[in-house]
Amino acid sequence: MTGPELVDCAKANAVAGASIAAERCGYGQDVAAFQSALKSAGAEMAVDIESLADLVTPPPQVTVQGGKSIAPETCSDL
């Protein structure tokens, strides 16, 4: 696997770690070749990939703010 397909595969498996991502992306136990190919693929796409961690998307941050409840006083006011 090379190019954008490799970047997509690496991104999908990044949280599992480099050795698992290398295996799942077709590089077996050759993590060094996987990382080299990943950097090359990133360069082809004009994306700077220093490590697998660069591909991990942080979870969205949800903020809860106070609000005002708007409802009728009684059920019969519906």
C-alpha positions as CSV (number, residue, x, y, z in Angstrom):
1,M,0.0,0.0,0.0
2,T,1.3,3.5,-0.9
3,G,0.1,7.0,-1.4
4,P,-3.2,8.3,-0.1
5,E,-4.3,4.7,0.6
6,L,-1.4,4.2,3.0
7,V,-2.2,7.5,4.8
8,D,-5.8,6.5,5.1
9,C,-4.9,3.0,6.4
10,A,-2.4,4.5,8.9
11,K,-4.9,7.1,10.1
12,A,-7.5,4.3,10.7
13,N,-5.0,2.3,12.7
14,A,-2.9,5.0,14.4
15,V,-4.4,4.6,17.9
16,A,-3.4,0.9,17.8
17,G,0.3,1.8,17.5
18,A,3.0,1.7,14.9
19,S,3.5,-2.1,14.9
20,I,-0.2,-2.9,14.5
21,A,-0.7,-0.1,11.9
22,A,2.3,-1.4,9.9
23,E,0.9,-5.0,9.9
24,R,-2.6,-3.9,9.0
25,C,-1.3,-1.7,6.2
26,G,0.7,-4.5,4.6
27,Y,4.2,-3.9,6.0
28,G,4.2,-6.9,8.4
29,Q,6.8,-6.4,11.2
30,D,8.9,-3.9,9.1
31,V,7.9,-0.8,11.1
32,A,10.8,1.3,9.7
33,A,9.8,0.7,6.1
34,F,6.2,1.5,7.1
35,Q,7.2,4.8,8.7
36,S,9.4,5.7,5.7
37,A,6.7,4.9,3.2
38,L,4.2,6.9,5.3
39,K,6.5,10.0,5.3
40,S,6.9,9.7,1.6
41,A,3.2,9.3,1.0
42,G,2.6,12.4,3.2
43,A,5.2,14.4,1.2
44,E,3.4,13.4,-2.1
45,M,0.2,14.8,-0.6
46,A,2.0,17.9,0.7
47,V,1.3,16.8,4.3
48,D,4.1,16.8,6.8
49,I,3.8,13.5,8.7
50,E,6.6,13.2,11.4
51,S,5.0,10.3,13.3
52,L,1.9,8.2,13.4
53,A,0.7,10.4,16.2
54,D,0.2,13.2,13.7
55,L,-2.6,11.2,12.2
56,V,-4.6,10.8,15.4
57,T,-7.6,13.0,15.4
58,P,-8.4,14.2,18.9
59,P,-12.0,13.6,20.1
60,P,-14.3,16.6,19.8
61,Q,-14.6,18.7,23.0
62,V,-18.2,19.1,24.2
63,T,-18.9,22.0,26.5
64,V,-22.1,22.1,28.5
65,Q,-23.5,25.5,29.2
66,G,-26.3,26.4,31.4
67,G,-29.6,27.1,29.7
68,K,-33.1,28.1,30.4
69,S,-36.0,25.7,30.4
70,I,-39.0,26.9,28.4
71,A,-42.2,24.9,29.2
72,P,-45.8,25.6,30.0
73,E,-46.7,25.9,33.7
74,T,-49.1,23.0,33.5
75,C,-50.0,20.1,31.1
76,S,-53.3,21.8,30.3
77,D,-51.5,24.9,29.0
78,L,-50.1,22.8,26.2
